[in-house]
Amino acid sequence: MTHQEKTLTKNEIKQILSLKTKTGREQEKEFFAEGIRICQTLIKSPLQLIQLYTTKEMLQDAENLAENITVVSKSIMERLSPSKTPSGLLGIFSIPKKIIPEEIKKGIVLARISDPGNAGALIRSAVAFGFSEIIMIEGCDPWNPKVIQASAGTIGHAKIYELSWSELKSHQNRPPLMALVPRDGNPLEKTTKNNLLIIGNEAHGIPHEWITECDSRATLSMPGKIESLNAAVAGSIALYLSISE
């Protein structure tokens, strides 16, 4: 198929630009991702691709990924892209419907993780280590472009559940809650692996009340003279240690 360059209307541009905001994403029930590798990973996932925008220079790569392609000028791509140096490829995808799962499997809970980079990195680690169900509580929007980028598109292979703490705590079909704390917890490598691992906020950790309501606490062994690790690093190590019983 030959794809000709198209001039987008003001409304089309406005709609795509609205996806840079949480309000816009919630209204349209869509998010966007940029870059060939990220778009390729998302397109191969269960998520639905709505439209792939590309420049002429990236058209061949785009045609290898999808059929629903719109070719735009470099100047339009620069307007659409959040990057200073656009990749030339931008995909629009549907956001899955929010649900409360009937059963919650062992895995990870992102508790008030506010940094998109950390959230995306934790999602990527969780998927890599086989924990495809990820619960997010009162943190950043999982469909934020920075989260998508930091996850390298692996968010498409995850099931994201946005719950409140009370919804998680009162869920009748879930594993025990285990808080990952900087100190005074049981050595993680010696704990049972069938848990929901709670990873707290970068600056403030897990709220004290939530910690007291967890079934157990765990701490990473750190013989070096460091009090704590970055949330994404600590969570990734903890996930790795939770792979096998």
C-alpha positions, 0 to 999 in steps of 0.5 A: 500500500502507498501511503501519502503524506496527510495534513492533520486538521487542528482538531486531530492535532488537538486530540493527540496533544491532549494525550500528554495530560492525564485529563486528556487520556482519561477523556479519550481513553487513549495514550501515545507512545514514541519510538520504533522499539517501544511501538513495536513492543506495544503492537505485539502486546494485547493492547489495541493500536488505534493509529500509527503516525510516521514521517516519510523517513520512517515509513518503511519501518512503520509499514513493517509494524502496522497497516493503519498508518498516517504519514505526516510532515516533520513539522507536524511530528515535532508538534506531536512529539514530547521529545526534543528530537522526535523519533519520527514514529508515534503510536496511539493506543487504547487504554484498557478498561479499569477493573478490580480483578476477582483474583489477585496473584503474587507480584508487586504493588506500587504504593504512591510511586510518583516518579514516572521513571521509577514506575516504568522501570518497576513495570519493566522489571515485573514483566521481565521476572514473570509478574504480569499483574501490577497494582498501582495505588495513588501514584503517577498515571501508568499511561503517562508517556514517561512511564510508557517510555521507562517501561520500554513498552512492556506495560503492554504485556502487563495487567495494570490494576489501579486500586485504593489501599482499602480495596486492596486490603479488603480484597478476599482473594489475594496473597498476603501483603508484604511491605518492603521497608529499608530496615527492621524487616525480615531478610527478603531472601528468607521470606516466603515468596507467595506475597504481594510485595509493596514498594513505597514512595521514593521520598516517604516510603510506604505510609506507616498505617499501611505498613501496620496493616501488612501481613509482614515486612521485608528488608533487602540485606545491604552490608554496605554503608547505605541506608536505602536504595532507589525505589526502582532498584530496590523493587527490581532486586526484590522481584528477582528474589521472589521468582522462585519458592 
